[in-house]
């Protein structure tokens, strides 16, 4: 999911060292996805990616994994390097995952768009590229914690339960005239994550006038993705020097 919002006055937003800026190519080195068997149990760590297309036409984003071990074999049999392509509709986004639990009851082995092989460990770089600019939220910004458990799948689930990523960069898009958040998550009451997560959006009016914010939430997955192009819209106002918080609700 992603969110864009505009206001009648531009508020101050921190710039996260340009990691939130639009790009046609970005690479994240030093990443890890998978599980390792140790004397204390299975050690897991993972990362993900969220992409957003701010253009008026569909784009194709190429995502590439390059292993530190040139002999590492990916899920589909490719060795050393894996490449995938994702098409993203105009003003929509998608979330990419790299590892999935191995248990047959939780994962269909016929699905090959999780490139890291079950019960294996990938280390290396991930990069994203497209001919038109896009937003990407990934790398160490969007990774789990490291967790060890007796069961490899439980180690992976619990690593994400205690994920270290807790903030998403906010960027003012000059062409759109809007702020863009490339990822939001409102996920509750599902088998794997009964407590789930939810994103909180904080708006601060730094002016001496009342400001009206218009928020568009583009839903790209989950129970509320009906129809697939659905957009949730909301308008709120803030008084001078006041903040508003918006939380996801199931």
N, C-alpha and C positions, 0 to 999 in steps of 0.2 A: 504494500500500500504506500501511497505518497500523499502529500498534502501541500497545497499552495494557498497563499492568502495575500490579500492586498488591503491597503488602508488609505485613508484620505491624508495621512501624513506618514512619512517614513520614520520608523523608530530605529533606535540604535541596536545593531546586532553584532555580536562578536564574530570575527573572521577567524576560522580554525585553520590558520596557516595555509589557506587556499585549498585545503583538502576537500572543501565543499564546492569548489568552483567547477563550472562546466569544462569538459575536456573532450578531445577526440581519441586520446590514448592515456591510460594510466597503468602503472605497474606497482605491485605491492610485493616486495621481497620478504624473505624470512618468515613465511607462513607455514602453519602446520595443520593437518586435517587427518584424523584417524585415531587408532588405538595401538598401544604397545603393551605386550605382556611383560610384567615385571615380577620380582619376588613378592611384592605386596599386593599384586592383582593387576587388573587391566587399567592402564593410564590413558585417558582420552583428552583430546583437545580438538577444536574445530573452528571454522570461520564460515562466513556466508557473504553474500553480496546482494545489494539492492540497486537496480538501475532505473533511471527515469528519463524518458524522452520528452524534452521540452519543445520539440519541433512540430510543425503543422503537418508533417508527413511521417509515415512509418519508417523506422530505421532498423538496421541489423547490427547487433553488437557481437563481435567475436570475442570470446573469452578463452584464455589459454593458460594452461598449467604447465610449468617446467619444473621437473623434479631435480633436487640436488643429486639424487642417485640416477644416473643415466640408464640404469637397468630396471628401474621401478616400472611395474606393469599395472596399468590402469584397468578399471572394471571391464572395458570393452576390448582389452587385449593390446591396446597401443602402449608403446614402451618409451619412457623418458619424457615425452611431451604429449599433451592432450589438448585438442581444440574443439570448441563447440560454438554454435551460432544461435542467437536468440533474436527473434523479431519482436519489436515493441511498437504498439500503435501510438499515434500522436497523442501527446499529453497523458500518457499512461506509463506504468512501470512494471517491473517484475522482480521477483526475489529468486536468487540462485543458491542452491546448497551443494556441498561437495562430498560429504560423507553421510551415510544413512545406516541405521542399525542393521545387523546381519540377520536377526531372527526372522524366519519365514512369515511368522504371523504379523510382523510389523512392516515388512518390506518385500516388494515384489522383485525378485532378482532379474526379471526380464526388463525392468526399467534401467536404462543406461545413462540417464542424464545426471546421475550422481557419480562423477568420474572416479572418485577414490574407492578402491576395492575394499569390501568388508574385511574386517580383522587385519587390516594393513595400516601403514602409517605413511602419509605423504608429507614431505617437507620440501619447500622450494618457493617459487614465485607464482603469482597470478596476475594476469594483465588483461585489460579490456580495451577494445578499439572499435571505432566506427568512422564512417566518412563524415557524419554530421555530429555536432557536439551533443553530449549527454551528461547526466549526473550519475555518479557512482558512489556508493557507500559500502566500503569493504575493508579488507586488510585488518590491521590491529584495532581499527575503529569498531569493527563488527566481528568479534570473535568471542568464543566461550572462555570460561576459566579452564584450568587444568584439573582433572579429577581422577581419582583412583578408586575402583570398586572391584568386587569379586567377579561380576558379570560385565562383559565388554559393552553390552547395550546400555546397562544401567549406568556405567561410567560415563558414557556419551550423553545420556539424558541428564544426568546430574551436573555434568560440566556446563550444559546450557542452562540448567536451572539457576546456577550461580554465575551466569555470564558476566564478564567484566565490562562489556560495552553498555553504557547507560546514557549516552547523549548522541544526538544526530546533528551534524552541521546544518545551519540555516544560511541560505544564500539569497541575496537580492539579485533577481534576474532582470537585467536592464531591458532586454527585448520583451519579456512578458509583462514587465511592470509589476512583478509580484515576488514575494519571498517563496522559496522552494525548500521543502523538506523531503529528501529522497526516500525516506522510509518511516512508516509508522506500523504498529502492531497492536491489534486488539484481539487477543486469542485466549479464550476462556472455556472451561468445561469440556475439553476434549480429553480422550483417554490418556494420551501421553503426558499432557500438561494440564491437570485439573485446575490448578490455581492460575496458570497462564501468565501472560504479561499484558500490560496495556500502556500505551504511550500517553504522556501528559504534555500538553502544549501550553506554554506560558507566554502571555502577551503583555508587554509593558508600554504604556502610553507615556512617552517622555516629553510631551508637549504641554502647553498651557490651555489646550482646547480639547473638547470631547472628540474622540476618534472612533470611527466605525470600521470594523474589520470584516471582510467577506472571506470566508474559508471554503475551499473546495477540496474535498477528500475523494481521491480517485481510488476506487476499490478494485483491486486486481486479483483477489483470491478470497476464499473463505465463504461462510454461509451467507454473507450479505452481498455477494457478487452476483446479483440478479437484477437486471440483465448484466452481461459481462462488461458493458460499457458504463456501468452505473457510476454516478458521481453524487456524493453526499454534500449538500450545501448548507451553510449556516452563516448568519450575520450576527455579530455582537458589537456592543459599544463599550468603550472604556472612558472613564472620566480623567481629567488631567492628573498626571503623576500617579495613576493607579494601575494595578496589574489585574489580569484575569487568567484563570487556569481552566483548561478544558481537559477532561479525562474521558477515555474510552469506556463505554458501558456495553455490556452484553444484552 
